Amino acid sequence: MITLGIESTAHTFGVGICDDDAILSNVTDTYRGEGIHPRKAADHHADVAGDVTRRALEHAGLCASDIDLVSFSQGPGLGPCLRVGATAARALSLRNNVPIVGVNHCIAHIEVGRFLLGIDDPVTLYVSGGNTQILAYAGGRYRVFGETLDIGIGNMQDTFARAVGIEFPCGKRIDELVSAGTTYLDIPYTIKGMDFSFTGMLSEAIKHARTHPLEDVTYSLMETAFSIVVEATERAMSHTQKRDLLLAGGNAASPRLREMCTIMAHDRDGEVHIPPFAVCRDNGAMIAVEGMVEYAAGRRMALHETTIRQKWRSDEVDVIWRD
């Protein structure tokens, strides 16, 4: 089966194509502005949708008539952006008379990792702009063992960068500053049970930036945030007795977060698995993989069921494709 997936939850419009064994193409185009303005990002997606789809088909050596299934990010995400992707998916489905499946964006981050890396049953630390969650499969669903109570770790990073004058996208520059920092400054360590909060440490870091070197402030902020999520992840691994850790989402690119996760997992005789960055960030290939997996397990969707779900939680998805 050849599946085309469309991603449009936030700043990225992506189209990916996969078959039963591999990802065939993965093309993205990202809205660039000061932060994410939902309406402007949606306009960007509408402008580039046709070109991104064409390039994805070309890279895969296919034409539209070769597609057997269309999948798209149905949620969670920004409403205007989600609607562009859903509309593009419906158009492709109707034009080529192929089935359509809407999938959960967060679950797709997990399943593309399992698909590419051959992991059976990991705990997943999902760190992205819009969300931060610790997930593991139990009882027919991906259960949330810990999550942010306010903003995602990526959102925190982007907001800090904007406040101190770092251009978007800021990930590479933030990583450089983290590695250059030498002095740890006092940052609130906010963890409540298995859940965590980032807005307090963000405010404190912005205050520190007025009087301390940016390298030390950035290092202190990210070291604290990463320590919190790794602590909660270790407890989730202990509770579930799972030894594999999957690191997913755009912030999985951070060298320091990777290092901390690796140390923690190895101390538990476990192993960290990190997909290629192209499928850690928001992308269409993960949506294609998730759609293919769900359709093969029997998921079917009528056109009237393809309305977007802006606040669709990971633990609301019936995971019919796993035992």
Secondary structure as the mmCIF struct_conf table of DSSP 4:
data_model
#
loop_
_struct_conf.conf_type_id
_struct_conf.id
_struct_conf.beg_label_comp_id
_struct_conf.beg_label_asym_id
_struct_conf.beg_label_seq_id
_struct_conf.end_label_comp_id
_struct_conf.end_label_asym_id
_struct_conf.end_label_seq_id
STRN STRN1 THR A 3 GLU A 7
BEND BEND1 THR A 9 HIS A 11
STRN STRN2 THR A 12 CYS A 18
BEND BEND2 ASP A 20 ASP A 21
STRN STRN3 ILE A 23 THR A 30
BEND BEND3 GLY A 33 GLY A 35
HELX_RH_AL_P HELX_RH_AL_P1 PRO A 38 ALA A 60
TURN_TY1_P TURN_TY1_P1 GLY A 61 GLY A 61
HELX_RH_3T_P HELX_RH_3T_P1 ALA A 64 ASP A 66
STRN STRN4 LEU A 69 GLY A 75
BEND BEND4 PRO A 76 GLY A 77
HELX_RH_AL_P HELX_RH_AL_P2 GLY A 79 ASN A 96
TURN_TY1_P TURN_TY1_P2 ASN A 97 ASN A 97
STRN STRN5 ILE A 100 ASN A 104
HELX_RH_AL_P HELX_RH_AL_P3 HIS A 105 LEU A 117
BEND BEND5 ASP A 120 ASP A 121
STRN STRN6 VAL A 123 VAL A 127
BEND BEND6 GLY A 129 GLY A 130
STRN STRN7 THR A 132 ALA A 138
TURN_TY1_P TURN_TY1_P3 GLY A 139 GLY A 140
STRN STRN8 ARG A 141 GLU A 147
STRN STRN9 THR A 148 THR A 148
BEND BEND7 LEU A 149 ILE A 151
HELX_RH_AL_P HELX_RH_AL_P4 ILE A 153 ALA A 163
TURN_TY1_P TURN_TY1_P4 VAL A 164 GLY A 165
HELX_LH_PP_P HELX_LH_PP_P1 ILE A 166 GLU A 167
BEND BEND8 PHE A 168 PRO A 169
HELX_RH_AL_P HELX_RH_AL_P5 GLY A 171 ALA A 180
HELX_LH_PP_P HELX_LH_PP_P2 TYR A 184 ASP A 186
STRN STRN10 ILE A 191 LYS A 192
TURN_TY1_P TURN_TY1_P5 GLY A 193 MET A 194
STRN STRN11 ASP A 195 PHE A 196
HELX_RH_AL_P HELX_RH_AL_P6 THR A 199 HIS A 208
TURN_TY1_P TURN_TY1_P6 ALA A 209 THR A 211
BEND BEND9 HIS A 212 HIS A 212
HELX_RH_AL_P HELX_RH_AL_P7 LEU A 214 THR A 240
TURN_TY1_P TURN_TY1_P7 GLN A 241 GLN A 241
STRN STRN12 ASP A 244 ALA A 248
BEND BEND10 GLY A 249 GLY A 249
HELX_RH_3T_P HELX_RH_3T_P2 GLY A 250 ALA A 253
HELX_RH_AL_P HELX_RH_AL_P8 PRO A 255 ASP A 267
TURN_TY1_P TURN_TY1_P8 ARG A 268 ASP A 269
STRN STRN13 GLU A 271 HIS A 273
HELX_RH_AL_P HELX_RH_AL_P9 PHE A 277 CYS A 280
BEND BEND11 ARG A 281 ASP A 282
HELX_RH_AL_P HELX_RH_AL_P10 GLY A 284 ALA A 296
TURN_TY1_P TURN_TY1_P9 ALA A 297 GLY A 298
HELX_RH_3T_P HELX_RH_3T_P3 LEU A 303 GLU A 305
TURN_TY1_P TURN_TY1_P10 GLN A 310 LYS A 311
HELX_RH_3T_P HELX_RH_3T_P4 SER A 314 GLU A 316
BEND BEND12 VAL A 317 VAL A 317
TURN_TY1_P TURN_TY1_P11 ILE A 320 TRP A 321
#
